């Protein structure tokens, strides 16, 4: 029997993109970010409308969404800009609101992202929704390009919807209600997805709830920072207890 070269040599594969961002990873990241991106749309529209109604120019919405990309902090930032708050006050407010991102970095798969520029952008674009998507069970096998594309899509969703809301802010009637609940609904859905991935590890969300309640009762003005610190300390203590109590293997 005559053997043809095609029977021996493997099928030729398309040459990868020099940047490492293959179209397949871009498409997979788009589908993964679509559900959260749709949740960004009403939030961005509400934010853009708020910018215009606060007396600022429409381009403030796009500039803030693209450069700050701070989610809930951007709503606070608009009020600080309108009130002409000192720069030190803005810096302190930004730190208090976004200090939670320090804890996100402990488990975010930044090590999969290649290149200094990619790591720098991934660090900048680390928002709550990106962390929620990247920390799921199915995302543990995501390569670095997919993680980076996912964050890029979320950034585009937020910036585009904020700019659209600013341009069409005058067309949104004041009788429209429910836009302010979009953020709560989005985080509720992300929390439900995280609970499904726990696979029976219910003490973790219970510890988070108890930490939030204790921080709310003892330090209501600094609830977020105290709750994150307390929750991290409890998780570390539980980890030490489980590792020290585990018998050593021969």
Residue frames as qw, qx, qy, qz and C-alpha x, y, z in Angstrom:
[[0.000, 0.889, 0.458, 0.000, 0.00, 0.00, 0.00],
 [0.414, 0.425, -0.010, 0.805, 1.31, 3.37, -0.94],
 [0.343, -0.679, -0.436, 0.481, 1.53, 5.87, 1.92],
 [0.249, 0.781, 0.199, 0.537, 0.87, 9.45, 1.05],
 [0.299, 0.219, -0.386, 0.845, 2.57, 12.33, 2.92],
 [0.417, -0.436, -0.023, -0.797, -0.81, 13.53, 4.14],
 [0.847, -0.329, -0.384, -0.164, -1.27, 10.23, 6.00],
 [0.731, -0.093, -0.390, 0.553, 1.92, 10.76, 7.99],
 [0.207, 0.172, -0.186, 0.945, 2.28, 14.48, 8.52],
 [0.003, 0.561, 0.664, -0.494, -0.17, 16.21, 10.87],
 [0.234, 0.798, 0.473, 0.291, -2.65, 18.64, 9.44],
 [0.339, 0.262, -0.086, 0.899, -1.32, 22.14, 9.07],
 [0.228, -0.722, -0.550, 0.352, -2.53, 24.58, 11.68],
 [0.206, 0.896, 0.155, 0.362, -3.12, 28.26, 11.11],
 [0.494, 0.244, -0.347, 0.759, -0.21, 30.44, 12.14],
 [0.344, -0.701, -0.519, 0.348, -0.83, 32.05, 15.52],
 [0.096, 0.947, 0.091, 0.293, -1.08, 35.77, 15.84],
 [0.520, 0.374, -0.427, 0.638, 2.27, 37.35, 16.92],
 [0.260, -0.513, 0.302, -0.760, 0.56, 39.01, 19.87],
 [0.065, 0.001, -0.949, 0.310, -0.72, 35.68, 21.15],
 [0.442, 0.284, 0.426, -0.736, -4.34, 36.85, 20.91],
 [0.080, 0.087, 0.891, 0.439, -5.85, 34.26, 18.62],
 [0.415, -0.185, -0.291, -0.842, -9.31, 34.85, 17.17],
 [0.614, -0.310, -0.716, -0.121, -10.64, 31.78, 18.97],
 [0.393, -0.286, -0.571, 0.661, -9.64, 33.17, 22.36],
 [0.105, 0.012, 0.008, -0.994, -11.17, 36.54, 21.45],
 [0.540, -0.241, -0.514, -0.622, -14.46, 34.88, 20.53],
 [0.594, -0.317, -0.716, 0.184, -14.45, 32.71, 23.66],
 [0.240, -0.195, -0.414, 0.856, -13.79, 35.77, 25.82],
 [0.276, -0.124, -0.216, -0.928, -16.58, 37.65, 24.09],
 [0.623, -0.331, -0.612, -0.358, -19.10, 34.92, 24.86],
 [0.547, -0.285, -0.634, 0.466, -17.86, 34.68, 28.45],
 [0.155, -0.180, -0.259, 0.936, -18.15, 38.43, 29.01],
 [0.157, -0.356, -0.536, -0.749, -21.46, 38.92, 27.21],
 [0.441, -0.631, -0.637, -0.043, -23.75, 38.30, 30.19],
 [0.428, -0.566, -0.262, 0.654, -21.85, 40.69, 32.45],
 [0.206, -0.004, 0.297, 0.932, -21.41, 43.15, 29.60],
 [0.214, -0.552, -0.601, -0.537, -25.17, 43.35, 29.14],
 [0.476, -0.706, -0.462, 0.250, -25.39, 44.21, 32.83],
 [0.411, -0.271, 0.010, 0.871, -22.92, 47.03, 32.24],
 [0.123, 0.434, 0.499, 0.740, -25.19, 48.69, 29.69],
 [0.298, -0.820, -0.415, -0.259, -27.88, 50.08, 32.04],
 [0.595, -0.619, -0.129, 0.496, -25.20, 51.03, 34.57],
 [0.436, -0.050, 0.270, 0.857, -23.22, 52.92, 31.95],
 [0.005, -0.611, -0.497, -0.616, -26.31, 54.63, 30.61],
 [0.446, -0.825, -0.346, 0.029, -27.26, 55.75, 34.11],
 [0.590, -0.455, 0.024, 0.666, -23.72, 56.96, 34.76],
 [0.322, 0.210, 0.379, 0.842, -23.57, 58.93, 31.52],
 [0.176, -0.746, -0.469, -0.439, -26.94, 60.51, 32.21],
 [0.556, -0.733, -0.249, 0.302, -25.76, 61.44, 35.70],
 [0.528, -0.158, 0.148, 0.821, -22.69, 63.17, 34.28],
 [0.092, 0.434, 0.413, 0.795, -24.78, 65.37, 31.99],
 [0.391, -0.763, -0.444, -0.259, -27.42, 66.09, 34.62],
 [0.620, -0.567, -0.193, 0.507, -24.65, 67.15, 37.03],
 [0.104, 0.966, -0.020, -0.236, -23.68, 69.96, 34.71],
 [0.438, -0.488, 0.596, 0.463, -20.53, 68.41, 33.25],
 [0.451, 0.514, -0.464, -0.563, -19.78, 68.08, 29.56],
 [0.954, 0.107, -0.015, -0.281, -20.66, 64.79, 27.85],
 [0.671, 0.491, -0.525, 0.183, -17.02, 63.85, 27.26],
 [0.284, -0.551, 0.627, -0.473, -16.49, 63.62, 31.02],
 [0.899, -0.078, 0.274, -0.333, -18.41, 60.33, 30.98],
 [0.897, 0.397, -0.176, 0.090, -16.21, 58.72, 28.34],
 [0.284, 0.673, -0.532, 0.428, -13.00, 60.08, 29.88],
 [0.491, -0.472, 0.552, -0.480, -13.86, 58.89, 33.38],
 [0.954, 0.033, 0.191, -0.230, -15.02, 55.47, 32.18],
 [0.814, 0.494, -0.248, 0.180, -11.90, 54.94, 30.08],
 [0.288, 0.612, -0.521, 0.521, -9.28, 56.31, 32.48],
 [0.418, -0.430, 0.548, -0.583, -10.69, 55.67, 35.95],
 [0.674, 0.005, -0.689, -0.265, -12.70, 52.48, 35.25],
 [0.013, 0.211, -0.752, 0.624, -13.62, 52.35, 38.91],
 [0.299, -0.411, -0.851, -0.133, -17.25, 51.24, 38.74],
 [0.348, -0.789, -0.503, 0.064, -19.00, 52.49, 41.85],
 [0.444, -0.470, -0.065, 0.760, -16.18, 54.97, 42.54],
 [0.202, 0.219, 0.424, 0.855, -16.95, 56.78, 39.30],
 [0.249, -0.747, -0.532, -0.313, -20.41, 57.70, 40.60],
 [0.521, -0.725, -0.212, 0.397, -18.72, 59.11, 43.70],
 [0.497, -0.119, 0.220, 0.831, -16.09, 60.85, 41.59],
 [0.083, 0.593, 0.470, 0.648, -18.71, 62.86, 39.71],
 [0.400, -0.853, -0.330, -0.059, -20.01, 64.30, 42.97],
 [0.617, -0.522, 0.021, 0.589, -16.49, 65.13, 44.12],
 [0.397, 0.171, 0.357, 0.828, -15.71, 66.90, 40.85],
 [0.095, -0.741, -0.453, -0.486, -18.93, 68.90, 40.94],
 [0.518, -0.829, -0.196, 0.080, -18.24, 69.91, 44.55],
 [0.362, 0.785, -0.345, 0.365, -14.64, 70.85, 43.64],
 [0.835, -0.546, 0.040, 0.049, -13.29, 68.60, 46.39],
 [0.124, -0.809, 0.560, 0.127, -9.56, 68.83, 47.18],
 [0.647, 0.421, -0.623, -0.127, -7.29, 66.35, 45.45],
 [0.011, 0.291, -0.868, 0.402, -6.35, 64.78, 48.78],
 [0.607, 0.083, 0.494, -0.616, -10.01, 64.04, 49.52],
 [0.795, 0.398, -0.242, -0.389, -10.43, 62.44, 46.11],
 [0.417, 0.438, -0.789, 0.107, -7.35, 60.27, 46.71],
 [0.238, -0.161, 0.803, -0.522, -8.56, 59.12, 50.12],
 [0.733, 0.226, 0.257, -0.588, -12.02, 58.32, 48.75],
 [0.710, 0.454, -0.480, -0.244, -10.51, 56.37, 45.86],
 [0.199, 0.360, -0.871, 0.269, -8.37, 54.35, 48.26],
 [0.424, -0.036, 0.679, -0.598, -11.23, 53.55, 50.62],
 [0.781, 0.321, 0.099, -0.526, -13.58, 52.46, 47.84],
 [0.781, 0.485, -0.372, -0.123, -11.07, 50.51, 45.73],
 [0.199, -0.601, 0.748, -0.198, -8.89, 48.96, 48.43],
 [0.864, 0.014, 0.430, -0.262, -10.81, 45.70, 47.92],
 [0.760, 0.599, -0.242, -0.070, -8.88, 45.22, 44.67],
 [0.017, -0.653, 0.733, -0.189, -5.78, 44.48, 46.73],
 [0.615, -0.131, 0.728, -0.274, -7.47, 41.31, 47.95],
 [0.827, 0.489, 0.097, -0.261, -8.62, 40.44, 44.44],
 [0.407, 0.734, -0.542, -0.042, -5.02, 40.36, 43.25],
 [0.428, -0.444, 0.766, -0.182, -4.24, 37.49, 45.64],
 [0.610, 0.125, 0.782, -0.029, -6.19, 35.00, 43.53],
 [0.582, 0.728, 0.023, -0.362, -6.63, 36.71, 40.16],
 [0.880, 0.074, 0.337, 0.325, -4.79, 34.74, 37.39],
 [0.159, 0.939, -0.200, -0.229, -2.45, 37.58, 36.48],
 [0.447, -0.496, 0.684, 0.293, 0.43, 35.11, 36.10],
 [0.662, 0.341, 0.643, 0.180, -1.19, 33.71, 32.95],
 [0.361, 0.924, 0.109, -0.058, -1.04, 37.08, 31.17],
 [0.770, -0.006, 0.164, 0.617, 2.18, 37.51, 29.24],
 [0.365, 0.529, 0.140, 0.754, 4.16, 40.66, 28.61],
 [0.223, -0.227, -0.410, 0.855, 4.62, 43.75, 30.73],
 [0.260, -0.055, -0.200, -0.943, 2.05, 45.71, 28.77],
 [0.570, -0.289, -0.669, -0.380, -0.51, 42.93, 29.10],
 [0.497, -0.341, -0.667, 0.438, 0.08, 42.58, 32.84],
 [0.079, -0.114, -0.205, 0.969, -0.12, 46.36, 33.29],
 [0.418, -0.148, -0.339, -0.830, -3.44, 46.57, 31.49],
 [0.603, -0.307, -0.729, -0.108, -4.82, 43.50, 33.28],
 [0.358, -0.272, -0.567, 0.691, -3.95, 45.10, 36.61],
 [0.120, 0.051, 0.003, -0.991, -5.60, 48.36, 35.57],
 [0.550, -0.105, -0.434, -0.705, -8.75, 46.62, 34.30],
 [0.311, -0.136, -0.908, 0.246, -9.20, 44.41, 37.38],
 [0.433, -0.283, 0.047, -0.855, -12.78, 45.23, 38.33],
 [0.560, -0.119, 0.655, -0.494, -15.29, 43.32, 40.42],
 [0.854, 0.344, 0.109, -0.375, -16.97, 41.71, 37.43],
 [0.573, 0.585, -0.574, -0.012, -13.68, 40.64, 35.82],
 [0.103, -0.392, 0.838, -0.365, -12.60, 39.02, 39.06],
 [0.709, 0.057, 0.491, -0.504, -15.95, 37.25, 39.39],
 [0.838, 0.459, -0.142, -0.259, -15.68, 35.81, 35.89],
 [0.465, 0.586, -0.649, 0.137, -12.03, 34.79, 36.22],
 [0.205, -0.366, 0.787, -0.453, -12.50, 33.07, 39.59],
 [0.860, 0.033, 0.094, -0.501, -15.20, 30.61, 38.50],
 [0.771, -0.192, 0.603, 0.067, -14.57, 26.90, 38.16],
 [0.770, 0.519, 0.329, 0.172, -14.72, 26.91, 34.36],
 [0.257, 0.945, -0.168, 0.109, -12.30, 29.85, 34.16],
 [0.627, -0.632, 0.427, 0.158, -9.44, 27.98, 35.83],
 [0.741, 0.080, 0.522, 0.415, -8.37, 26.61, 32.47],
 [0.375, 0.916, 0.139, -0.007, -8.52, 29.94, 30.66],
 [0.705, 0.118, 0.028, 0.699, -5.24, 30.97, 29.04],
 [0.273, -0.444, -0.143, 0.841, -3.85, 34.44, 29.49],
 [0.004, -0.077, -0.442, -0.894, -5.14, 35.88, 26.19],
 [0.296, -0.549, -0.710, -0.326, -8.71, 34.94, 27.06],
 [0.391, -0.630, -0.457, 0.491, -8.45, 36.61, 30.45],
 [0.219, -0.302, 0.107, 0.922, -7.02, 39.74, 28.85],
 [0.109, -0.256, -0.609, -0.743, -9.66, 39.83, 26.12],
 [0.330, -0.626, -0.706, 0.005, -12.40, 39.39, 28.70],
 [0.309, -0.599, -0.273, 0.687, -11.19, 42.42, 30.63],
 [0.111, -0.109, 0.365, 0.918, -10.88, 44.42, 27.42],
 [0.182, -0.452, -0.721, -0.493, -14.48, 43.64, 26.45],
 [0.343, -0.695, -0.568, 0.278, -15.75, 44.70, 29.88],
 [0.273, -0.428, -0.001, 0.862, -13.81, 47.95, 29.54],
 [0.017, -0.105, -0.547, -0.830, -15.37, 48.60, 26.13],
 [0.252, -0.588, -0.751, -0.164, -18.86, 47.77, 27.41],
 [0.332, -0.681, -0.414, 0.505, -18.54, 50.24, 30.25],
 [0.203, -0.346, 0.175, 0.899, -16.92, 53.05, 28.28],
 [0.041, -0.210, -0.663, -0.718, -19.28, 52.74, 25.33],
 [0.267, -0.652, -0.703, -0.095, -22.44, 52.61, 27.43],
 [0.310, -0.629, -0.285, 0.654, -21.30, 55.55, 29.58],
 [0.118, -0.197, 0.337, 0.913, -20.58, 57.64, 26.50],
 [0.145, -0.388, -0.740, -0.531, -23.94, 56.67, 24.99],
 [0.306, -0.681, -0.626, 0.224, -25.73, 57.57, 28.20],
 [0.237, -0.508, -0.072, 0.825, -24.08, 60.98, 28.23],
 [0.003, -0.024, 0.516, 0.856, -25.02, 61.68, 24.62],
 [0.359, -0.399, -0.677, -0.503, -28.61, 60.50, 25.09],
 [0.217, -0.221, -0.708, 0.634, -29.00, 61.57, 28.70],
 [0.245, 0.149, 0.113, -0.951, -31.41, 64.33, 27.88],
 [0.544, -0.019, -0.570, -0.616, -33.71, 61.83, 26.13],
 [0.394, -0.184, -0.877, 0.203, -34.15, 59.60, 29.19],
 [0.395, -0.663, -0.217, -0.598, -37.30, 60.68, 31.05],
 [0.107, -0.440, 0.634, -0.627, -37.12, 61.22, 34.77],
 [0.803, -0.169, 0.157, -0.549, -40.01, 58.79, 35.30],
 [0.807, 0.245, -0.538, -0.004, -37.83, 55.82, 34.29],
 [0.556, -0.622, 0.465, -0.296, -37.05, 53.75, 37.39],
 [0.990, -0.039, 0.139, 0.003, -34.98, 50.64, 38.01],
 [0.612, 0.658, -0.319, 0.300, -31.65, 51.77, 36.60],
 [0.180, -0.707, 0.537, -0.422, -30.28, 52.22, 40.11],
 [0.841, -0.255, 0.413, -0.240, -31.07, 48.57, 40.89],
 [0.822, 0.498, -0.275, -0.035, -29.03, 47.24, 37.95],
 [0.206, 0.611, -0.690, 0.327, -25.81, 47.17, 39.97],
 [0.545, -0.280, 0.637, -0.467, -27.45, 45.24, 42.81],
 [0.914, 0.243, 0.142, -0.294, -29.00, 42.77, 40.37],
 [0.638, 0.608, -0.467, 0.066, -25.69, 42.24, 38.60],
 [0.002, -0.506, 0.768, -0.392, -23.81, 41.45, 41.81],
 [0.746, -0.099, 0.462, -0.470, -26.64, 39.16, 42.92],
 [0.905, 0.382, -0.109, -0.155, -26.26, 37.10, 39.75],
 [0.439, 0.606, -0.612, 0.255, -22.48, 36.95, 40.16],
 [0.347, -0.416, 0.685, -0.488, -22.88, 35.85, 43.78],
 [0.888, 0.072, 0.267, -0.368, -25.25, 33.06, 42.76],
 [0.789, 0.507, -0.346, 0.028, -22.74, 31.82, 40.17],
 [0.136, 0.580, -0.696, 0.401, -20.01, 31.85, 42.81],
 [0.632, -0.255, 0.543, -0.491, -22.19, 29.86, 45.22],
 [0.943, 0.247, 0.006, -0.223, -22.76, 27.17, 42.59],
 [0.623, 0.568, -0.495, 0.209, -19.01, 26.83, 42.12],
 [0.294, -0.611, 0.595, -0.432, -18.38, 26.31, 45.85],
 [0.687, 0.060, -0.710, -0.142, -19.67, 22.74, 45.68],
 [0.737, -0.475, -0.480, 0.019, -20.88, 22.48, 49.23],
 [0.493, -0.024, -0.356, 0.793, -18.37, 24.86, 50.84],
 [0.190, -0.816, -0.428, -0.338, -21.09, 26.92, 52.50],
 [0.547, -0.648, -0.230, 0.478, -18.99, 28.18, 55.45],
 [0.434, 0.033, 0.192, 0.880, -17.14, 30.56, 53.11],
 [0.090, -0.553, -0.344, -0.753, -20.15, 32.76, 52.22],
 [0.569, -0.717, -0.403, -0.022, -21.34, 32.48, 55.81],
 [0.611, -0.368, -0.112, 0.692, -17.99, 33.78, 57.05],
 [0.220, 0.261, 0.258, 0.904, -18.24, 36.66, 54.57],
 [0.322, -0.681, -0.436, -0.493, -21.74, 37.53, 55.79],
 [0.648, -0.644, -0.311, 0.262, -20.69, 37.40, 59.45],
 [0.526, -0.127, 0.021, 0.841, -17.63, 39.58, 58.72],
 [0.023, 0.453, 0.330, 0.828, -19.83, 42.15, 57.00],
 [0.489, -0.724, -0.420, -0.246, -22.32, 42.19, 59.90],
 [0.665, -0.498, -0.219, 0.511, -19.58, 42.59, 62.52],
 [0.379, 0.051, 0.140, 0.914, -17.97, 45.41, 60.54],
 [0.146, -0.594, -0.426, -0.666, -21.34, 47.07, 60.10],
 [0.576, -0.729, -0.369, -0.034, -22.06, 47.02, 63.83],
 [0.663, -0.507, -0.073, 0.546, -18.61, 47.99, 65.10],
 [0.261, -0.386, 0.275, 0.841, -17.24, 50.24, 62.34],
 [0.489, 0.674, 0.545, -0.104, -20.16, 51.49, 60.20],
 [0.206, 0.908, -0.137, -0.337, -18.15, 54.33, 58.66],
 [0.114, 0.612, -0.745, -0.239, -15.36, 51.98, 57.52],
 [0.864, 0.011, 0.390, -0.319, -17.43, 48.87, 56.93],
 [0.835, 0.519, -0.171, -0.069, -15.88, 47.82, 53.62],
 [0.314, 0.656, -0.627, 0.277, -12.26, 47.98, 54.73],
 [0.419, -0.384, 0.693, -0.444, -12.92, 46.31, 58.09],
 [0.897, 0.135, 0.249, -0.341, -15.08, 43.59, 56.54],
 [0.767, 0.542, -0.343, 0.039, -12.43, 42.67, 53.98],
 [0.110, 0.602, -0.694, 0.380, -9.69, 42.65, 56.63],
 [0.609, -0.243, 0.592, -0.468, -11.73, 40.53, 59.01],
 [0.924, 0.278, 0.070, -0.253, -12.77, 38.10, 56.29],
 [0.599, 0.603, -0.507, 0.145, -9.16, 37.71, 55.12],
 [0.144, -0.511, 0.725, -0.438, -7.97, 37.08, 58.69],
 [0.787, -0.061, 0.445, -0.423, -10.65, 34.44, 59.22],
 [0.881, 0.433, -0.149, -0.117, -9.77, 32.69, 55.96],
 [0.357, 0.618, -0.642, 0.279, -6.08, 32.66, 56.89],
 [0.416, -0.374, 0.677, -0.479, -6.89, 31.27, 60.33],
 [0.899, 0.130, 0.247, -0.337, -9.07, 28.54, 58.82],
 [0.739, 0.559, -0.374, 0.027, -6.32, 27.67, 56.34],
 [0.090, 0.572, -0.723, 0.378, -3.73, 27.39, 59.11],
 [0.636, -0.211, 0.563, -0.484, -6.04, 25.23, 61.21],
 [0.927, 0.281, 0.072, -0.239, -6.76, 22.84, 58.36],
 [0.632, 0.598, -0.470, 0.148, -3.12, 22.53, 57.30],
 [0.069, -0.530, 0.722, -0.439, -1.69, 22.07, 60.81],
 [0.701, -0.128, 0.524, -0.465, -4.34, 19.53, 61.74],
 [0.869, 0.391, -0.198, -0.229, -3.75, 17.45, 58.62],
 [0.813, -0.390, 0.382, 0.199, -1.41, 14.46, 59.17],
 [0.094, 0.713, -0.567, -0.401, 1.87, 14.53, 57.27],
 [0.942, 0.300, -0.040, -0.145, 2.27, 12.08, 54.48],
 [0.745, -0.397, 0.419, 0.335, 5.24, 9.77, 54.46]]
